Amino acid sequence: MKPFARLVLAIALVATTVAAQTRVIPPKNKYSPEEDVKIGREAAAEVRRQYPLISDAQITSYLERLGNRLVESGPAELNQRVFEYSFTPVNLKEINAFALPGGPMFVNRGMIDAASSEGEVAGVMAHELSHVLLRHGTANATKAQGFQLGAIAGAIAGAVIGGNVGQVISQGSQFGLGTWFMKYSREYEKQADLLGAQIMARAGYDPRDLARMFETIEKQGGGSAPQWLSSHPNPGNRTQYITAEAAMLTIGPRPNGTAFTQVKSRFSTLPPAKSTADVEKGTAGNTGGSSPPASVGNVGSPVPPPSGQYRTERGGQYFQVSVPSNWKTLSSNNEVKFVPQNAYGPVRGGQTVMTHGVEIGMTRAASSDLRTSTQALIDGFVRGNPDMRVAGQQTSRLSNRSAILTALEGASAVGGVELVRVYSTMLADGNLLYFVTVVPERDRDAYAQAFDRVYRSLKLNQGT
């Protein structure tokens, strides 16, 4: 074949490969890129105050070089000029990484420890970068409608950090806001997988490394999903479609991976990695302080009966409900509790419990099937409460929607048997909303009428 003909053929093959890659289109978004940056900047500042950041020059410069290489390999049309990228290593042992709107990215030491090659770390970072480029965080908020920009940053930071610290950060934010920003849909996950694979290839990494890292994360999660996968649900057939996408891509010049080995060795010179639980207790963050768990009176003291007077409460853009006027409201980023005096707080051993009251919460559904998603929810309740068992289950209604009612029984923190009733129903956005009542068996009759009235008053807003 003549040289000119070979050149034409090579150009044609490259053009065919590029054209064959999956086209990833950003979802609808009512927010501006400047708003993404503002939200991410404020949330990142809170995360930096709470997380144990790694300041080692060798590790930080390595992560910055790797992150910048991926940014340069991203689609120019998605790379907003106002974005403020940063790549921060965190001395936490959990396998986790996350990127905030507008560009700030945080990578746990546990993620790098779990990786067997630089390509696997690059894959996770490319996936997170894709969420930024596609602006998935504010696209989620666009779906939710009605959230105020000023309430967003604290709720994002609360969703990231979690636990008691997260509740303090997100206090006063609208119900469900953290869920909207930090828990992506399976559709958005697949978009980030595919765009991440394309970015990896242009940066010189084999996209199959991303698939291998997902498999590693799942294996190390044991019987439950690791932290990273809890907010990045598996769209299904992940390895297969990433591998298929990789087959359509041309991998660029491979970078020298020796720095990855050096950085992994460098970790041995640092203090041991902390757990997220340490952050929640206030022992691992940069503040050095500790926020006491919220409480309503003293658990174990007499709990007053429900008032005959009621007030209306609203859960952001999701619902409204009437509750007894002598019950307190405790809100976090994805749940709200209504409890009487002396019915919520820490008990011996430091565990925080609710002995009487109602909780309304929202979680990402495990499936589009109500029964399957409910089972996953109940399994989580039972795992977290070893003394609890399922006492019965039946179909029901919640705010004129199909629901499942699950009866649970366990040991009450104030003695005797605890009765828990869980109503669950699907929302249009793929989340599962649950309505829970909790009461010791000895107080069942005193609370039956109030629970029934609260249950009947719950109104889910249109569109949810």
WOZI-V715417 format. One record per pair of residues at least 4 apart in sequence whose C-alpha atoms are under 6 Angstrom apart, sorted by the first residue. I is the first residue (numbers start at 1). J is the second residue. D is the distance in whole Angstrom. If there is no record, write none. Layout:
# WOZI-V715417
{{I J D} {I J D}}
This chain:
# WOZI-V715417
{{17 248 6} {17 249 6} {21 248 6} {26 134 5} {29 139 5} {29 142 6} {30 142 6} {36 101 5} {36 102 5} {37 41 6} {37 102 4} {39 153 5} {40 44 6} {40 100 5} {40 101 5} {40 102 5} {42 153 6} {43 153 5} {43 157 5} {47 51 6} {47 157 6} {49 286 5} {50 285 4} {50 286 6} {51 285 4} {52 90 6} {52 91 6} {52 284 6} {52 285 5} {52 286 6} {53 90 4} {53 91 6} {54 89 5} {54 90 5} {54 91 6} {57 61 6} {59 263 6} {63 67 6} {64 87 5} {73 199 5} {73 202 6} {73 203 6} {74 199 5} {78 133 5} {83 102 5} {83 103 6} {84 102 6} {84 103 5} {85 103 4} {85 104 5} {86 104 5} {86 105 6} {87 105 5} {87 106 6} {88 106 5} {89 106 6} {89 107 5} {89 108 6} {90 107 6} {90 108 5} {90 109 6} {91 109 5} {91 273 5} {92 108 5} {92 109 6} {92 273 5} {92 274 5} {92 275 5} {93 109 6} {93 110 4} {93 273 5} {93 274 6} {93 275 6} {94 110 5} {95 110 5} {95 111 4} {96 108 6} {96 111 6} {96 228 5} {97 106 6} {97 107 4} {97 108 6} {98 105 6} {98 106 6} {99 104 6} {99 105 4} {99 128 6} {100 104 5} {101 132 6} {115 120 6} {118 260 6} {119 123 6} {119 205 6} {119 209 6} {120 209 5} {120 210 5} {120 213 5} {122 126 6} {123 210 5} {125 129 6} {126 196 5} {127 192 5} {127 193 6} {127 196 5} {130 134 6} {130 192 5} {130 196 6} {131 135 6} {131 136 5} {131 192 6} {137 181 5} {140 180 5} {140 181 6} {141 180 6} {151 173 5} {154 169 5} {154 170 5} {155 170 4} {155 178 5} {156 178 5} {158 162 6} {158 166 4} {158 169 5} {158 170 5} {159 178 5} {161 166 5} {162 166 4} {163 280 5} {164 280 6} {165 280 5} {167 171 6} {167 332 5} {170 333 6} {171 332 6} {174 316 5} {175 315 5} {175 316 5} {175 333 6} {175 334 6} {176 333 5} {176 334 4} {177 333 6} {178 182 6} {178 333 5} {179 183 5} {183 231 4} {184 232 6} {186 233 6} {186 235 5} {192 196 6} {197 207 5} {200 205 5} {200 207 6} {201 205 5} {201 206 6} {201 251 4} {201 252 6} {202 251 6} {202 252 5} {203 252 6} {204 251 5} {204 252 4} {204 253 5} {204 254 4} {207 246 6} {208 243 6} {211 239 5} {221 225 5} {221 226 5} {225 229 6} {225 230 6} {229 233 6} {239 243 6} {278 283 5} {278 284 5} {279 283 6} {279 284 5} {279 285 6} {282 289 5} {282 290 4} {295 344 5} {295 345 4} {296 341 6} {296 342 5} {296 344 5} {297 341 5} {297 342 4} {298 342 5} {299 342 5} {299 343 6} {299 345 6} {300 414 6} {301 342 6} {303 341 6} {303 342 6} {306 324 6} {307 324 5} {307 326 6} {309 324 6} {309 325 6} {310 322 6} {310 323 5} {310 324 4} {310 325 5} {311 322 5} {311 323 6} {311 325 6} {312 321 6} {312 322 4} {313 320 6} {313 321 5} {314 319 6} {314 320 4} {315 319 5} {318 460 6} {318 461 5} {319 459 5} {319 460 4} {319 461 5} {320 458 6} {320 459 5} {321 457 5} {321 458 4} {322 454 6} {322 457 6} {323 454 6} {327 338 6} {327 339 5} {327 340 4} {328 338 5} {328 339 5} {329 337 6} {329 338 5} {330 336 6} {330 337 5} {331 336 4} {334 361 6} {334 362 6} {335 360 6} {335 361 4} {336 359 6} {336 360 5} {337 358 6} {337 359 4} {338 357 6} {338 358 5} {339 357 5} {343 354 6} {343 355 5} {343 356 5} {344 353 6} {344 354 4} {345 352 5} {345 353 6} {346 350 6} {346 351 5} {346 352 4} {347 351 6} {355 439 6} {356 438 5} {356 439 5} {357 437 6} {357 438 5} {358 436 5} {358 437 5} {359 435 6} {359 436 5} {360 434 6} {360 435 5} {361 433 6} {361 434 5} {362 432 6} {362 433 4} {363 431 6} {363 432 5} {364 431 4} {364 432 6} {365 373 5} {365 430 6} {365 431 5} {365 432 5} {366 373 5} {367 373 5} {370 374 6} {375 379 6} {382 388 6} {387 410 5} {388 409 5} {388 410 4} {389 408 6} {389 409 6} {390 408 5} {391 407 5} {391 408 5} {392 406 6} {392 407 5} {393 405 6} {393 406 4} {394 404 6} {394 405 5} {395 403 6} {395 404 5} {396 403 5} {396 404 5} {396 405 6} {397 401 5} {397 402 5} {397 403 5} {398 403 6} {399 458 6} {399 459 5} {403 424 5} {403 425 5} {404 423 6} {404 424 5} {405 422 6} {405 423 5} {406 421 6} {406 422 5} {407 420 6} {407 421 5} {408 420 5} {409 418 6} {409 419 5} {410 417 6} {410 418 5} {411 417 5} {411 418 5} {412 416 6} {412 417 5} {412 418 5} {417 440 6} {417 441 5} {418 439 6} {418 440 4} {418 441 6} {419 438 6} {419 439 5} {419 440 6} {419 441 6} {420 437 6} {420 438 5} {421 436 6} {421 437 5} {422 435 6} {422 436 5} {423 434 5} {423 435 5} {424 433 6} {424 434 4} {425 432 6} {425 433 5} {426 432 5} {427 431 5} {427 432 6} {427 464 5} {428 464 5} {444 448 6}}
